[in-house]
Structures are given as C-alpha cells and as structure tokens.
C-alpha cells in the first residue's frame, strides 16, 4: 500500500472552525480523486492521508492533488508499523536506507515530525538516529542549511512514514468555504486570473459571459468555454451563463452620448449579473479590473459603476499591473487561449474617446433615456446555461 501525506497550513490557524475547513478539504479531495479506482482519503492528526495500491495511478493522482486548494504540500511516502512506546528505530532506519534515491547527491538532512508527543523519542532524537544511519551507509555528509537531499519522516502511530520528495500544492482555502461568487469572464487575460484568485480563497465561482451576438461571432464564447473548462479542474464543477448583450449595446448607442457608453455598459452588466447572483445565491460579483488599465477602471468610473449594484464587487487584480497578471495567466495555463484573436462585447460599439471621470448625477440622468428594467429582462430571457465537470464533458442546458 502506498500513501500520500497531505499538509495544510492556513487551515491549522482557524481555531474552533478548523474541523469545518478540514472536512471541506477531505470532501473535495474525495471528489477530485473519485475517477481513480481504489483510492482512499482520510484525515489523520494535522494531516490527510491518501492511500492507493496501484503505483501507475500516481502521475494522475499527483496532477489532481496539485489543483486542490487548501493544500500547501504533499509527499508520496512509504510506511512501516510503529508503536507509541517503541524506542527501537532499526526497522525504520533500514527501510529508509533501502529506499534512498538513485540520483547523485553529496549532502542530506533528515526532517522528522511527531503527530503525537506521546511517542517516546523527540523529533530531534529521530533525526539524529536516522541521519547517523544514512551517513554510515552512504558516506554522505549532513548539511542542515542547504542539503541536496531532504529525508522526510513523519511519526503518526501506528505507522511511520518516510519520503525523499515533497510536492507543492496551490495553498489557499478549500473550495466552498468562501461561499459562492459570480465571476464576469470575457475571454481575455485578466478575468480567468481574477476567478482563479477568488477560487483560491475558497470561493465557488459561477461564470457569466456577455456576448455580442448577433453582431459578433461565437469565437469569444468558445474561448470562454475553454477557460472555464480549465478552471473547473480546480473546483470540479462549474456553471457558465452566456448572456446576450449586443442588442442592449445597440440600444445604448442609439439613446446615449458616446463618451459615457462604456460606463453604461458596465453598469448594466453588473445589474444583470446581480440578478443571476440572486438565483445562484452568490454573495458577491468578481471582475478582472486593474486600477487605471482602461477607461472603465479609473477610480471615478469604478465608483460610478459600483453604484449599479448593492452586492460587493470584488476586484482581486486591482493592484496588479499587466505584466503580473500575464505571468499568473501563463502559470495558470489560460494565457494561450486568452490571446487568441477574437471580438467580444467589450470591443463592440466602443467610442473613440470614452469619458474617464464620469459623475453619478450625469450618468443617472442619461440612464433616464433607457428602459433599464426592460433591457435587463430582455437579456435574462435570452441567457443560456452550460455546466462543466472535471470528469465529464461540458453539457449545454436549455435557456433557464
């Protein structure tokens, strides 16, 4: 039997709520690993153990664990029986020596942890004994500061676990612990990164994409489908709403002056997204805005746009520049899709010189020329819902 020991960090600081966060992490891990046969997940003292028999599933297991929020690191381990009152570590030392890596290394260290202080030897005692055994067997030197190899030992009676490799997890908080948020997603570089950052804080993302049909093609919609499919690998299940916006923009063009149209578009998007949030029981909206990046993202215009909804509008990228956002998109894997050429509703009917410092009284006066409730109703009537699963193909639902 092979084991993976999973560690978390932030969850351990949750005090009385720690059990709830641990439960959510275990529950999510079980869902993520369900497609793999004969994999068992259980909580131990301060860590989670994943057990499996077939070592051929390790690459897929490793890939999926790396996408589970709440995990800071994990190790593929071997184990031997160990009792609380067992001072003799001969079996453990022999097992570690027998499974040292074949790749070259000149120095090493041993890092031991006790899950239960009732074990008769301290972590430092264990490190010294195992270190001496490895040094005698290999002739390698101990280096506690910058070793070429770190031997990881965890004492969790009735077993001792050992490993020579540790993988990094994504960190953050388990999916679902942060409630549900509506993420406006455009197909560009910014919005998938913004959604990812909220998901990392435990939020369950529901996606809304405003499309420009019949004036634009479906290219941006296909990009968004790909982006949501990628993000679904982290939260396992996703819902994506396609909302028609082209006709609404045409009505704004007909009835309002050019400089303020971008702000009017954004205000209507937030109103529509807020209605979907009510249906989805979401507590906030999320956008990919970065302060000062475009005309709609100036301080004045952000304030005016926010006024259109009573829900919190979260902007996790607000203090990031384009280079930082691009680097995160590349790390996430969404960048290549985002830069594919397309046209979305954000580029449709955009004035040459948009107003960068709109005033709310003026915007409210201009909006009197629009049938705001009618436009919202029209858009919601035409919305389409797609559902995604990390283990299944995307499914299209009828307009809800």
Long-range contacts (C-beta under 8 A, 24 or more apart in sequence): 1-51, 1-52, 1-53, 1-79, 2-51, 2-52, 2-53, 2-55, 2-58, 2-76, 2-77, 2-78, 3-49, 3-50, 3-51, 3-76, 3-77, 3-78, 3-79, 3-161, 4-49, 4-50, 4-51, 4-52, 4-61, 4-65, 4-74, 4-75, 4-76, 4-77, 5-44, 5-47, 5-48, 5-49, 5-74, 5-75, 5-77, 5-154, 5-161, 5-163, 6-47, 6-48, 6-49, 6-50, 6-65, 6-71, 6-74, 6-169, 7-47, 7-71, 7-72, 7-73, 7-74, 8-47, 8-48, 8-70, 8-71, 8-72, 9-72, 9-171, 10-70, 10-72, 10-171, 10-172, 10-173, 11-70, 11-173, 11-174, 12-46, 20-177, 21-70, 21-173, 21-174, 21-177, 22-48, 24-70, 24-174, 24-175, 24-176, 24-177, 24-202, 25-68, 25-70, 25-71, 25-174, 28-68, 28-69, 28-70, 28-174, 28-175, 28-176, 28-236, 29-65, 29-68, 31-236, 32-64, 32-65, 32-67, 32-68, 32-236, 32-390, 33-61, 33-64, 33-65, 34-391, 35-391, 36-60, 36-61, 36-64, 44-115, 44-156, 45-115, 45-116, 45-156, 46-115, 47-115, 47-154, 47-156, 62-167, 65-167, 65-169, 66-167, 66-168, 66-169, 66-170, 67-170, 67-233, 67-234, 68-169, 68-170, 68-174, 68-175, 68-234, 69-170, 69-171, 69-172, 69-173, 69-174, 69-175, 69-199, 69-200, 69-202, 69-234, 70-169, 70-171, 70-172, 70-173, 70-174, 70-175, 70-202, 71-169, 71-170, 71-171, 72-168, 72-169, 72-171, 73-166, 73-167, 73-168, 73-169, 74-166, 74-167, 74-169, 75-152, 75-161, 75-163, 75-165, 75-166, 75-167, 76-163, 76-165, 76-167, 77-152, 77-154, 77-161, 77-162, 77-163, 78-161, 78-162, 78-163, 79-159, 79-160, 79-161, 79-162, 80-159, 80-160, 81-158, 81-159, 81-160, 82-119, 82-155, 82-157, 82-158, 82-159, 82-160, 83-157, 83-158, 84-116, 84-118, 84-119, 84-120, 84-157, 85-120, 86-120, 87-120, 87-121, 89-121, 89-126, 89-129, 89-130, 92-130, 92-153, 92-160, 92-162, 93-129, 93-130, 93-133, 93-134, 95-162, 96-130, 96-133, 96-134, 96-151, 96-153, 96-162, 97-133, 97-134, 97-137, 97-138, 99-162, 99-164, 100-134, 100-137, 100-138, 100-149, 100-151, 100-164, 101-149, 101-164, 105-140, 105-147, 105-148, 105-149, 106-140, 106-141, 106-148, 107-140, 107-141, 107-142, 107-143, 107-146, 107-147, 107-148, 107-149, 108-134, 108-138, 108-140, 108-141, 108-142, 108-143, 108-147, 108-148, 108-149, 108-150, 108-151, 109-142, 109-143, 109-144, 109-147, 109-149, 109-150, 109-151, 110-134, 110-150, 110-151, 110-153, 111-150, 111-151, 111-152, 111-153, 112-153, 112-154, 112-155, 113-153, 113-154, 113-155, 114-155, 115-154, 115-155, 115-156, 115-157, 116-155, 116-156, 116-157, 118-157, 119-155, 119-157, 123-155, 126-153, 126-155, 127-153, 170-200, 170-234, 171-200, 172-199, 172-200, 172-201, 172-202, 173-200, 173-201, 173-202, 174-202, 175-199, 175-202, 175-204, 175-234, 175-235, 175-236, 176-202, 176-204, 177-202, 178-202, 178-203, 178-204, 179-203, 179-204, 179-282, 179-283, 179-284, 180-204, 180-205, 180-206, 180-280, 180-281, 180-282, 180-283, 181-205, 181-206, 181-282, 181-283, 181-284, 181-285, 181-286, 181-314, 182-206, 182-207, 182-208, 182-273, 182-274, 182-276, 182-277, 182-280, 182-282, 182-284, 182-285, 182-286, 183-207, 183-208, 183-285, 183-286, 183-287, 184-208, 184-209, 184-210, 184-269, 184-273, 184-285, 184-286, 184-287, 184-288, 185-209, 185-224, 185-227, 185-228, 185-240, 185-288, 186-210, 186-220, 186-224, 186-288, 186-344, 186-346, 187-220, 187-221, 187-223, 187-224, 187-227, 187-338, 187-342, 187-344, 188-288, 188-338, 188-344, 188-346, 189-322, 189-325, 189-326, 189-329, 189-334, 189-335, 189-338, 189-339, 190-288, 190-289, 190-290, 190-293, 190-317, 190-325, 191-287, 191-288, 192-227, 192-230, 192-231, 192-288, 192-329, 192-332, 192-334, 192-338, 193-288, 193-317, 193-325, 193-328, 193-329, 193-332, 193-334, 194-286, 194-287, 194-288, 194-315, 194-316, 194-317, 195-231, 195-286, 196-231, 196-234, 196-328, 196-332, 196-334, 197-316, 197-317, 197-328, 198-286, 198-314, 198-316, 199-231, 199-234, 199-235, 203-286, 204-235, 205-231, 205-235, 205-238, 205-286, 206-238, 206-239, 206-240, 206-241, 206-276, 206-280, 206-282, 207-231, 207-238, 207-239, 207-240, 207-241, 208-240, 208-241, 208-243, 208-272, 208-273, 208-276, 209-240, 209-241, 209-242, 209-243, 210-243, 210-244, 210-245, 210-269, 210-272, 210-344, 210-345, 211-242, 211-243, 211-244, 211-245, 211-246, 211-344, 211-345, 212-245, 212-246, 212-249, 212-343, 212-344, 212-345, 212-348, 213-244, 213-246, 214-246, 214-247, 215-246, 215-249, 215-250, 215-348, 216-246, 216-343, 216-344, 216-345, 216-348, 217-342, 217-343, 219-340, 219-341, 219-342, 219-343, 220-342, 220-343, 220-344, 220-345, 223-337, 223-338, 223-340, 223-342, 225-386, 225-394, 226-337, 227-334, 227-337, 227-338, 228-386, 228-388, 229-388, 229-394, 230-332, 230-333, 230-334, 230-337, 231-334, 232-388, 232-389, 232-390, 233-390, 236-389, 236-390, 236-391, 237-387, 237-388, 237-389, 237-390, 238-387, 238-388, 239-280, 239-385, 239-386, 239-387, 239-388, 240-385, 240-386, 240-387, 240-388, 241-276, 241-383, 241-384, 241-385, 241-386, 242-383, 242-384, 242-385, 242-386, 243-272, 243-276, 243-379, 243-380, 243-382, 243-383, 244-378, 244-379, 244-382, 244-383, 245-269, 245-345, 245-379, 246-345, 246-348, 247-378, 248-375, 248-378, 248-379, 249-345, 249-348, 249-349, 250-349, 251-370, 251-371, 251-375, 252-349, 252-370, 253-349, 255-369, 255-370, 256-366, 256-369, 256-370, 257-366, 258-351, 258-352, 258-353, 258-354, 259-351, 259-353, 259-354, 259-355, 260-354, 260-355, 260-358, 260-362, 260-363, 260-366, 261-349, 261-350, 261-351, 261-354, 262-295, 262-296, 262-301, 262-350, 262-351, 262-354, 262-355, 263-296, 263-301, 263-304, 263-305, 263-354, 263-355, 263-358, 263-363, 264-363, 264-366, 264-367, 264-370, 265-345, 265-346, 266-296, 266-301, 266-305, 266-308, 267-304, 267-305, 267-307, 267-308, 267-363, 267-367, 268-308, 268-372, 268-375, 268-376, 268-379, 270-305, 270-306, 270-308, 270-309, 270-313, 271-308, 271-309, 271-372, 271-376, 272-376, 272-379, 272-380, 273-309, 274-309, 274-310, 274-311, 275-376, 275-380, 276-380, 276-383, 277-311, 282-311, 283-311, 283-312, 284-311, 284-312, 284-313, 284-314, 285-309, 285-311, 285-312, 285-313, 285-314, 286-313, 286-314, 286-315, 286-316, 287-313, 287-314, 287-315, 288-315, 288-317, 288-325, 289-315, 289-317, 289-318, 290-315, 290-317, 290-318, 290-319, 290-320, 290-321, 290-322, 290-325, 291-318, 291-319, 293-322, 295-354, 295-355, 295-356, 296-354, 298-356, 298-357, 300-356, 300-357, 300-358, 300-359, 301-355, 301-356, 301-357, 301-358, 303-360, 304-358, 304-359, 304-360, 304-363, 307-360
